[in-house]
Amino acid sequence: MPAANPKSVKVHVTTGAGMDIEWDDAHQTHYSFQWLRDACPCATCNEEREQSGRRAGEPVKQAASLLPMYKEPVKPNEVKPVGRYALSFSWNDGHTSGIYSWDYLRAMCQCEECRK
């Protein structure tokens, strides 16, 4: 499989709408910020997902409680390029160690066509 390269990347931090990538083959992918945070590719997040049996992008199961605590919606405080191959997110929950490569993002596309 050839390397995935984006033609354009739009990260909608202000509106909280997520991230849109148009790939160089004209395929388009939308990622919500919640999905991106739940799919963090860092070693710590991978280990936690393996231990809990979650797939990348699948939300953490919350413990049942009578009065759920308010949790601020997930969004990045900052997004930086990592060379020409990836993006790094600094999330509002303090997490900063995930590097999302273009290959990882393309392989994890959640559109109907790619899920088949």
C-alpha positions in Angstrom: 0.0 0.0 0.0 1.5 3.4 -1.0 2.1 6.0 1.7 -1.0 8.1 2.6 -0.5 11.8 1.8 -3.0 14.5 2.5 -3.9 17.1 -0.1 -5.5 19.4 2.5 -6.0 19.2 6.3 -8.5 21.3 8.2 -8.6 21.2 12.0 -11.7 23.0 13.3 -10.5 23.8 16.8 -12.6 27.0 17.2 -15.9 25.3 16.3 -15.0 21.9 17.8 -16.2 20.3 14.6 -13.2 17.9 14.3 -10.7 17.4 11.5 -11.2 17.0 7.8 -8.6 15.5 5.4 -8.8 15.4 1.7 -6.3 12.7 0.6 -4.1 13.0 -2.6 -6.3 10.3 -4.2 -9.4 12.6 -3.6 -10.8 10.4 -0.8 -12.2 12.6 2.1 -12.2 11.7 5.8 -13.8 13.4 8.8 -12.6 12.7 12.3 -14.4 14.0 15.4 -12.1 15.2 18.2 -13.6 12.6 20.5 -12.8 9.8 18.1 -9.3 11.1 17.6 -8.7 11.2 21.4 -10.1 7.7 21.8 -7.9 6.5 19.0 -4.7 8.0 20.3 -1.8 5.9 19.0 0.6 6.5 21.9 2.0 3.5 23.8 0.1 4.4 27.0 -3.3 4.6 25.2 -2.7 1.4 23.2 -1.9 -0.5 26.4 -5.0 0.9 28.1 -7.2 -0.1 25.1 -5.7 -3.6 25.0 -6.3 -4.1 28.8 -9.9 -2.9 28.5 -10.7 -4.7 25.2 -11.5 -1.4 23.4 -10.7 -0.8 19.7 -9.0 2.4 18.6 -11.7 5.2 18.5 -14.0 3.4 20.8 -14.9 5.5 23.9 -13.9 4.6 27.4 -16.8 3.0 29.3 -17.9 5.3 32.1 -18.8 3.8 35.5 -22.5 4.0 36.3 -23.4 6.8 38.7 -26.5 8.6 39.9 -25.0 12.0 39.2 -22.6 11.9 36.3 -20.0 14.6 36.5 -19.8 17.2 33.8 -16.9 16.6 31.5 -15.7 19.3 29.1 -15.9 18.1 25.4 -12.6 16.9 24.1 -10.8 19.2 21.8 -7.2 20.1 21.1 -5.5 23.1 22.6 -2.8 22.9 19.9 -2.1 20.9 16.8 1.4 20.8 15.3 2.9 19.1 12.3 5.5 16.4 13.0 7.8 16.5 10.0 5.9 15.7 6.8 4.4 12.5 8.1 2.1 13.3 11.1 0.2 15.6 13.4 0.7 16.0 17.2 -2.3 17.0 19.4 -2.1 18.7 22.8 -5.5 17.8 24.2 -7.5 19.8 26.7 -7.3 16.8 29.2 -3.6 17.3 29.4 -2.6 14.4 27.1 0.2 15.2 24.6 2.1 12.1 23.6 0.2 10.8 20.6 1.6 11.2 17.1 -1.0 10.6 14.4 0.8 9.6 11.2 -0.9 10.1 7.8 -0.7 6.3 7.3 -2.4 5.7 10.7 -5.2 8.3 10.0 -5.8 6.9 6.5 -5.9 3.3 7.8 -8.4 4.3 10.5 -10.8 6.1 8.2 -14.3 5.6 9.5 -16.3 6.4 6.3 -18.8 3.9 5.0 -16.6 3.0 2.0 -13.6 2.2 4.2 -15.5 0.3 6.9 -16.6 -2.3 4.4 
